[in-house]
Amino acid sequence: MTVEKLNQMGFFKPSPTEQHAIDFLKELSFNTIKSIGISTAGYFEGFWAERGKQVIATTLDKKGMEYTKNLLSETPNLTFRLEDVTQSMPENDCTYDVLYSRLCLHYISDSELKKALAECYRVLKPDGHFIVVVKSLNDWTAQTAGAYYEPETGYTYTPSITRYSKLSRRLHSIQSITEALQTAHFKISHSNELTETIYEDFERTTLEMPDATVIEVYATK
Ligand SMILES: C[S@@+](CC[C@H](N)C(=O)[O-])C[C@H]1O[C@@H](n2cnc3c(N)ncnc32)[C@H](O)[C@@H]1O
């Protein structure tokens, strides 16, 4: 089944930041994308794979990866791989035209992010584009009972949200995520903070309330 057909059938949930990234890339010429932290998403990845782009999608989430791999089993040009973004990447330098990481890099600490961004820079081609979406410090979760910020890691802990498998997120300000990218030598071309609907479960059936506050940053090498 095509990605558009799956979309019409409701398998993908609309996301402004995902759509912004698609619209941005429509104006560009490119061949290869690495998507870091795909889980049960797949609309972005399938959209481009169906249009002839070579797409590699990685995640730590085996169950989520199998779900999406199964959903997109008929999509050409799309490869899935279990991979930890905090570790060295297996690719050669300058492999990809585009890197995309939506709602993934806020799971790692500041020191892990530094290493991950250095690897992202290494595997991106010169003038390649990096699209990053992370949760914001203005997200409602930072205001929940007992929430606290840990300066050593950058993590915000949210002990009262018991359904989270991990009680910490590296919630960012526009300044903290753009500075991290700039430290890794990326040039920032766009940054924006907005709210958007996300889901509690990996099948994206239960809406998380209220909407999340997220930051999108586009950068180039
Ligand atoms: C909330 S999901 C986001 C999924 C998708 N990118 C989207 O736009 O909906 C978070 C993803 O980040 C992945 N993740 C978290 N920590 C990671 C790490 N250290 N390395 C690779 N992926 C990681 C999870 O496995 C999951 O795939």
The ligand as a Tripos MOL2 file, in Angstrom:
@<TRIPOS>MOLECULE
LIG
   27    29     1     0     0
SMALL
NO_CHARGES

@<TRIPOS>ATOM
      1 C1          8.9100   10.0480   20.4650 C.3       1 LIG1
      2 S1          9.7230    8.9680   19.3570 S.3       1 LIG1
      3 C2          9.8020    9.9970   17.9230 C.3       1 LIG1
      4 C3          9.4750    9.2140   16.7020 C.3       1 LIG1
      5 C4          9.4720    9.9470   15.3860 C.3       1 LIG1
      6 N1         10.7450   10.5270   15.0320 N.3       1 LIG1
      7 C5          8.3660   10.9690   15.2590 C.2       1 LIG1
      8 O1          8.6070   11.9790   14.6640 O.co2     1 LIG1
      9 O2          7.2700   10.7210   15.7370 O.co2     1 LIG1
     10 C6         11.3570    8.9600   19.9910 C.3       1 LIG1
     11 C7         12.3250    8.0930   19.2230 C.3       1 LIG1
     12 O3         13.6350    8.3750   19.6790 O.3       1 LIG1
     13 C8         14.3040    7.1390   19.8050 C.3       1 LIG1
     14 N2         15.4490    7.2820   20.6890 N.ar      1 LIG1
     15 C9         15.5040    7.6670   21.9830 C.ar      1 LIG1
     16 N3         16.7660    7.6280   22.4200 N.ar      1 LIG1
     17 C10        17.5260    7.2460   21.3670 C.ar      1 LIG1
     18 C11        18.9030    6.9900   21.1830 C.ar      1 LIG1
     19 N4         19.7910    7.1510   22.1800 N.pl3     1 LIG1
     20 N5         19.3200    6.5590   19.9640 N.ar      1 LIG1
     21 C12        18.4570    6.3950   18.9480 C.ar      1 LIG1
     22 N6         17.1390    6.6100   19.0540 N.ar      1 LIG1
     23 C13        16.6920    7.0200   20.2630 C.ar      1 LIG1
     24 C14        13.2620    6.2020   20.3150 C.3       1 LIG1
     25 O4         13.6620    4.8610   20.1450 O.3       1 LIG1
     26 C15        12.1220    6.5960   19.3830 C.3       1 LIG1
     27 O5         12.3000    5.9930   18.1260 O.3       1 LIG1
@<TRIPOS>BOND
     1     1     2 1
     2     2     3 1
     3     2    10 1
     4     3     4 1
     5     4     5 1
     6     5     6 1
     7     5     7 1
     8     7     8 2
     9     7     9 1
    10    10    11 1
    11    11    12 1
    12    11    26 1
    13    12    13 1
    14    13    14 1
    15    13    24 1
    16    14    15 ar
    17    14    23 ar
    18    15    16 ar
    19    16    17 ar
    20    17    18 ar
    21    17    23 ar
    22    18    19 1
    23    18    20 ar
    24    20    21 ar
    25    21    22 ar
    26    22    23 ar
    27    24    25 1
    28    24    26 1
    29    26    27 1
@<TRIPOS>SUBSTRUCTURE
     1 LIG1         1 GROUP 0 **** ****
